[in-house]
Amino acid sequence: MYVALWNLLPGPRWIKLLQILVLLSVTILLLFQWVFPWATEYFNLTGNTVE
């Protein structure tokens, strides 16, 4: 999967690395901004079940 992504990106090796770092940063930002808050609201991930 990573090889396919690497081969799809245009440019030399250093530009591909820069593009992958940007894509990874955007993915992490989206997860922390929208996905994780949504998951805690619907799945009660902050509750403690161990007494």
Secondary structure, 3 states (H helix, E strand, C coil): CHHHHHHHCCCCHHHHHHHHHHHHHHHHHHHHHHHHHHHHHHHCCCCCCCC
